[in-house]
Amino acid sequence: MTQDEEMKDHPTPSHSISKPIPSTLHHLKEIASIIETGSNSKEVRRISRAVRLTIALRSKLTAPVLSSFIDHVLPTASDSHSRLSSYLPNPKDDDHEMEVDSATSAAIQTPAKHLLPELEIYCYFLVLLFLIDQKRYQEAKACSSASIDRLKNLNRRTVDVIASRLYFYYSYSYELTGDLAEIRGNLFQLHRIATLRHDELGQETLLNLLLRNYLHYNLYDQAEKLRSKAPRFEAHSNQQFCRYLFYLGKIRTIQLEYTDAKESLLQAARKAPVAAQGFRIQCNKWAIIVRLLLGEIPERTIFVQKGMEKALRPYFELTNAVRIGDLELFRNVADKYATTFKTDGTNNLIVRLRHNVIRTGLRNISISYSRISLADVAQKLRLTSADPIADAESIISKAIRDGAIDATLDHANKWMLSKETGDIYSTNEPQLAFNSRIAFCLNMHNEAVQALRFPKNTHKEKEIAEKRRERQQQEQELAKHIEEEDDDDDF
């Protein structure tokens, strides 16, 4: 007997056998079963759970896996099967990848059931994710357009969650190819259909997409008209509500309503998920500019948040220039990071900051000097105009009128006379600061109460419990009454 035959005779120890790791195809089939259960029981939360599980598998999606899943879910003779299969390469070319799934999928192979609209739309969603990740944007446009045409003929609340994701990637695929303006009319049509069908999540998603469409082309007036006439945003999705607050903050900033813009942007950054780091960075960039325009200096902790130091570095240097009031340093920073500011869409806002830099420098001068000549003020502010003294005089006059500095102008001697700084605690400043903090805490409490979720039929269960307590109390009173009567009879 050879050594190989001896090894075959001895069985492998049981502890060396490990349980196979479930494949991606196995997970997709489990998700399909969740969607099927949610469709039959009309539970939207199951569909939402299936979408969340899919996002976790996004990086593992491959053409062979998707082809096998489509063959498992969709009938071979259906139009959706042939259309979706055309976007995927021939699985025969990647047989080596299929070997990983063969062992696992064989154990869970079940006969195909009748076609569910939820599973059909889910297949469109998977293929669209795969095409975008593979940077096949033209095919992604065609796939998303086909899915939207199919969604227009479906009116099922269990489809709404997947449909909202398809709406986003439909717009995103056109944005990646630079054709975002082409679908604006179609987005309006979809929003009208969602409104008629009482698809609240779809309405919120499509409203955000329309705002994004307008802001992409700097059409802020049209975006504000749409926002003001659209139905009230009920925030059924935290992600959509964060996007809405961000777009609202941008609109308010352009319209010079800085206080409202600051509140919206900070709220969007606070409510955004931790994983959405890119979105939080954009919110912080706009919030920093708005706070600077309001005359506030953002805290240093904002610029040193984990994973944001590099992205917020230009805005940190810009904030430092505004804080010091150095106009030349401000120009250097604006020129150094001009490309970054243009990419972020904040270039026009930084032009507005020049006046704030001058005002901050003037405030520092008024605190440091009780009397100073206008020529020295122009030199310290580094005004480079043809007549810097006249410019300094007009700037000081405007700052005094606006209440930025407490000083007077001596036009005859060309001096600025600063008044003594009083005790700030003798003014209403502390009261206003405490009032703003209290209002912020109350608003946060109200939002937390509004966001609470309660199980269905809670009021009915409460009524049943109250009736049970009343019945038990009546029984106790009756038993006590009978016992008292028995005692009377004994006497």
Disulfide bonds with the S-S distance in Angstrom:
none
